[in-house]
Amino acid sequence: MDAPCKWRAFTATSRRGLQNASSRGGRLDVVDVLAIQLQNLRHKLAVSARVSLYLRDSTRLGFGDGGYDQVVIFFLLHEQPEVARRQTLAEALRVVRPGGKLVIVDYHLPRRLHPLRYLVYPVLRALEPFALDLWYREISEWLPKGIRVSEIRKQTFCGGLYQKLVITP
Ligand SMILES: C[S@@+](CC[C@H](N)C(=O)[O-])C[C@H]1O[C@@H](n2cnc3c(N)ncnc32)[C@H](O)[C@@H]1O
């Protein structure tokens, strides 16, 4: 089922995640492969924020198995070629604890006659060579072979422009 656009929900995901985690006494670890992205995030965070920033590659996280209640992959998979995308998903599932959740937010094929469908297509084609994979294939296709998951819930937003997957391993 498609949900209406909630732009702020997308742009403020990290802050909301932080608030949710903090209110339960939790903390948030953020991974990015570019130092500049982490520096920019550091400037936006309150000094007291219970957030740790890690300069790491999503395909080789280097964290222990099952150490996280939830893992969020936010607009990353569309940037990666298939091999890296598979490794990122395998790593995310490795570090989430049994009974935890993996949440993925990324692009999706907009519905037919969606006004942005015909504008976004050439932009993605020119600037994001791997992004159109997410229009034509399901993210679940890149999960590790043979992995058992209890549930995959998919929701689309903004006329199909974006998708959210909640995977319960
Ligand atoms: C389109 S941005 C997504 C927005 C960002 N996640 C946020 O919440 O603002 C993609 C981000 O993924 C990072 N990235 C790309 N490849 C990566 C990798 N292999 N490991 C970790 N981060 C990566 C980029 O540096 C960039 O910051």
The ligand as a MOL file (V3000), in Angstrom:
LIG
                    3D

  0  0  0     0  0            999 V3000
M  V30 BEGIN CTAB
M  V30 COUNTS 27 29 0 0 0
M  V30 BEGIN ATOM
M  V30 1 C 22.6710 9.5850 -0.6890 0
M  V30 2 S 23.5870 9.6230 0.8010 0 CHG=1
M  V30 3 C 22.3690 9.0540 1.8810 0
M  V30 4 C 22.0500 9.9800 2.9120 0
M  V30 5 C 22.6620 9.7030 4.2580 0
M  V30 6 N 22.6380 8.2880 4.6100 0
M  V30 7 C 21.8550 10.4990 5.2610 0
M  V30 8 O 21.1420 9.8930 6.0540 0
M  V30 9 O 21.8940 11.7130 5.1770 0 CHG=-1
M  V30 10 C 24.5650 8.1750 0.7000 0
M  V30 11 C 25.6140 8.1300 1.7640 0
M  V30 12 O 26.1780 6.8340 1.7110 0
M  V30 13 C 27.5750 6.9520 1.9010 0
M  V30 14 N 28.2080 5.7370 1.3610 0
M  V30 15 C 28.3700 5.3880 0.0620 0
M  V30 16 N 28.9720 4.1870 -0.0270 0
M  V30 17 C 29.1920 3.7740 1.2530 0
M  V30 18 C 29.7750 2.6160 1.8230 0
M  V30 19 N 30.2710 1.6260 1.0540 0
M  V30 20 N 29.8290 2.5150 3.1630 0
M  V30 21 C 29.3270 3.5010 3.9620 0
M  V30 22 N 28.7560 4.6260 3.4680 0
M  V30 23 C 28.6970 4.7600 2.1370 0
M  V30 24 C 27.9270 8.2230 1.1770 0
M  V30 25 O 29.1600 8.7450 1.6140 0
M  V30 26 C 26.7480 9.1240 1.5200 0
M  V30 27 O 26.9500 9.8370 2.6940 0
M  V30 END ATOM
M  V30 BEGIN BOND
M  V30 1 1 1 2
M  V30 2 1 2 3
M  V30 3 1 2 10
M  V30 4 1 3 4
M  V30 5 1 4 5
M  V30 6 1 5 6
M  V30 7 1 5 7
M  V30 8 2 7 8
M  V30 9 1 7 9
M  V30 10 1 10 11
M  V30 11 1 11 12
M  V30 12 1 11 26
M  V30 13 1 12 13
M  V30 14 1 13 14
M  V30 15 1 13 24
M  V30 16 1 14 15
M  V30 17 1 14 23
M  V30 18 2 15 16
M  V30 19 1 16 17
M  V30 20 1 17 18
M  V30 21 2 17 23
M  V30 22 1 18 19
M  V30 23 2 18 20
M  V30 24 1 20 21
M  V30 25 2 21 22
M  V30 26 1 22 23
M  V30 27 1 24 25
M  V30 28 1 24 26
M  V30 29 1 26 27
M  V30 END BOND
M  V30 END CTAB
M  END
